[in-house]
């Protein structure tokens, strides 16, 4: 058997994602990739992979995996809560943002995301999945990448490139990944389609993420954004973070799986420094839009890029007994949940 992580339960939704298919949008192929590229990078850095390597991106509750390799080093990053490891009759609790070594037969159970929408699971050495158009990212609408171009299912074996984890110190990462309460935007390329009242409304009160949201975009509910011009624009290329406004006046924030072109006018665009944070927003969350200028947007992007580049320097060795100290017998309570109920 090839070394692998086997899906016992995919939970709400899980896919394989990396940094996406950059450079193919002009041919009609969506970029896809991680909703939160910063958390993707963090998970990979913890296990010694290149920051843009493929990971498991999970949304919602219920993901459960089995280790079918002699050993593997994994890391969890993003809007993640501590996860559980069932190992040889014992139950362990492991925190996000740390490297964890697991062994053949161990079962990993992941709770719902904490303070956001998505989290990422990286494996040292990466996953042995062939790239499609330069990326292993899943784009389910066109059956590209990942495992058969679809969301993960029970029984899927995600092959590992390593039979066993290398001997290395267990690492912790000093960082934080939570959904934002505000997002900075600049006026969009079609700002002249909207009344000044629309901009006042956009900045005036929070907008709530609708349950109809998905990897293509976040649909918001709030005060309708009035148009000055009711005509549709010619179809134009889309960008991550574009805030489109359909005829009902409720904005849609375009994300990783966005269409390559669109005809709704764009009132604003999320600045580059805040796009990863926007990808963490979950249905029911409220967020404010704050308008900023070009200089502030560029300064924020530079600061965020420097923060991301410095992540490896924020790693530190973890105590060797960190997991052992959390070991509990199977019938003991772990955060109010027994092993039999997990």
N, C-alpha and C positions, 0 to 999 in steps of 0.2 A: 504494500500500500504506500502510495506517495505521502510524504508528510503534509498534513493539512489541518486547517481549522474547519470542522464540520458543523453546519448549521442544524441545530436541533429545533429551534423555533426562530423565525425571522423577526418576530415582533411586529410592530406596526409597519415599518418600512426600513429596509436596509439595502444598500447598494455598494458596489466598488467604485471609489472615486479617487482621482489624483488632481493635478492642477488643471486638467481639461485639454481640449483640442485647440490650442492656440494656433491661429493662422488659417483656419479652414472656414471661417464664417463667410468669407466672400464667395465660397462655393455652395453656400446654403446649409452648411453643417454647424449646428449649435456648438458652442464652446463646452458646455456642461462643466464637470469638475466639482470640487468641494464647494458647498455653500459657505463654509467658513475656512478659507485657505490658511488663516493664521493657526487655528486649532489643528488642521491637517499637518502643518509644518511642525508644531510642537510635539505631536504624537510621534512623528518620524524622528525628530531630533533625539527624543528620549531613548530610542532603540538603535541609534546610529545610522539611520537611513538618510538619504538625500531628502530635503524638506518636502519636495513635491511628489514623493513616492506614493503608490496606490495604498489605500487603507479601506477599511470598512466604515462607511458613513451610516449611522443609525439614527432614526427618528422615532420618538415615542417609546413606549414600554415593551418589554417582552422578549428582547433578543437573548438567545441562549446558544452557546457554542460548546463543542467538545474538542479537546486537543488530541489529534491523531498524529503525533510526532513524538520522538523521544523526549524532547523538551523544546520550548520556544520562549523567547522574551517578547512580551507584549507591553504596550503602553496605551493608556486611555487619556484623551484630551478633548476639550470642548465644554459644552454645558452638561457636565457629567457628575453623577453622584458615585460614591463608592460602590464597587461591584463585588459579587460573591464568587468564591472558588470552592467547589466541592471536590475534595481531594482525599482519596483513600479513607473514607469514612469520617473525615473532618470537614469543617467549613471554615474558610478564611475570608476576611474582609480586606479588600485592597482599594487604596485611594487612587483617584485620578492623578495625572501629572507625575507618575513614577513608573520606572521600569519594573516589571514583574515577571519572574520566571515560572512557567507552568510546565506540567509534565503529561505524558500520555495518559489518557483517560480522564483527566481533570475536566470538570464541567463548569463553565463560566456563565453566570446569570447577571444581566444588566438591568437596573431599575430605570424608570423614566428619566429623561433629561432633567437637569436641575437648573432653574433660572434661564431657560432657553429651549431651543428646538433640536439641536443636533450634537452628536459627539462622534469621535473617530477612534478606531482601534488599529494600531500599527503593529506589525510583527518584524522583529529584527531580520534583516535580509530581504524582506519584502515578499510579495505574492507572485507566484509563477503563473502569471496570466498574460497572454499575448496582447500587445498593444494593437489598437485599430486606429489608423490615421494618427499615429504618434502618441496615443493616450490609452490608458486602461480604464478610463472613466466610463460609467454606464450612462447611456442615453436611451432610456426605455422606449421612447416614442418611435425611434428608428432602429431599435434592436442593435445598438452599437456598444461594443466594449463590455467590460465586466464579465460576468458569467452568463453567456448566451444573450447578452444585451438586455437583461431584465433585472427586476428586483430579486433579491435572494429568496430562496425557498428552503423549507425543511428538507434535509438530505443533501444539499449542496456541499461539496467539499472544496474549500478554497485552498489550492495547493501552495505550500510554502517552498521557498527556495533553499531552506536549510532543514536537514533532518533533526538537528539538535541546536540549541542556543549556544552561542559562544560564551566562554567564561569571561565575564566582565562585571564591574561593580554595578550594583543597583543604584539607579539615579533618580533624583527628585528634581522637578523643575519649578522654579519660583515664578509663577505667572498666573493670570486669571482670565477666564473666558466666560462672560455673561452677556445676556441680551441687553441692549442699551435702552435707556429711557428717552434718549433724544438722538437724532441723526442730523448731521449737517448736510445741507444741500446748497447748490448754486442754481440760479435760474437756468431753465433748460433752453434748448435750441428753438423751441416753439412758444416761448414765453409770450410773444405778441398775440397769441390766440386766446389769451385769458385776460379777464378784468383785473384791475388792481385789487378789487375785493377778493378775488380768488387767492391772491398771494397773502392777503391778510388772514383769510380763513385757514390756509395751509399752516401758517405760523401761529395761529391764534389758539388752537385747542388740540388736545391729543387725538390721534387717529388709532383705531383698534384693528388689529389683524383679524381678518375674517377666516372662518374654518374652510372656506373655499380656496385657500392658498395652497400652493404646491411648489415644487422645485423650479417651475417656470417663473413664478412671481408671487409676491404678497399682495393680496387684495385687502384694501383698507375700508373701514366704515367710519364716516365722520361727516362734517359739513361738506356739502357738494361744492365743487370748484367750478364757478361760472365761467363760461367761455364768452369771449368777445366776438370770436369768429366761429360760426357753427359748421363751417365746411371741414371735411376731412383733408388731411395732408396727403400728398403722394407717399407711397410706401418708402420708408427710409431704413437704413441700417440701425440696428439696436445696439445698446451698450449696457453692461452691467450697471445697475443703479439708476437706470432711467425711470422716471416717475411719469407714466403715461396716464392719460385721463380719457376714458371712454365717454359716450354720450350721457351716462347717468351721473357723471361728475365725481365718482368715487375712484380715487387714484389706485394704480397698480404699480408696484415696484418690481422691476424686472430682475430676475436672479440668474443662476447658472444655466438652467435649461431653457432660457428665453428663446423665442423665435428669432431668426436671423434678421428679419425685417418686420416693420410694423407701420400702421397708418394712424394710430391715435397720437394726438399732439402731446409733447412732453413739456410739462410745466416746470420741471426741475430735474436735477440729476444729483444723486448722492455722491459726495466727494469720495475720492479713492481711499482715503484713510478710514472711512466708515463703512465700506462695502462689506467687509468680513463681519463686522458687528451686526449689520442689517440681516445677514444670513442666519443669525442666531434667533431671530424673533419667531415666536410660536403663536398659533391662534389664541386669541383672547388677550394678548398683550397689547398695551397702549404705548404709543411713542409720539414724541413731538418732533416736528421738523423745524430746524433752525437755519435760516438763510445766512450764508457767509459769502465773502468775496474771494476772488482768485488767489490773492496773496495768502490769505489765511488757509485756503484749501491746499496750496502748494506746501506751506510750512507744516501743516498737519500730516501730509503725505510723506514728507521727508522724515519727520519725527517717528512716524509709524514704521517706515522702512528701516530706520536705525534700530528701533526697538526689536523688530523681527530679526534683524541681522545679529543682534546681541543675545538672542535666546540661548545659543550654546554656552555662552559664558555664565548663564544663570543656573546651569546644572550643578548639582552637588551630590556626593555619595550619600546613600541612605544607610541607616544602621543595618547590619547584616541580619538582625533578628526582628526587623520591623514587621514582617508578616507573621513570623512564628509567635510573636507576642499577642497577636490578634486571633490565634487559633482557638477554636471552640469545638467542643464535642457536638455531634450532629443534632442532638435533641435540645441543646441550649438555645436560648433566645439570642438573636442577632438583630439589634435594633427593633425588637418587638416582633420579629418573624422567625419561626422555627425552620430548621433545615428542611423539614418535611413539607413546609408550605412554600418554599422558594421555587 
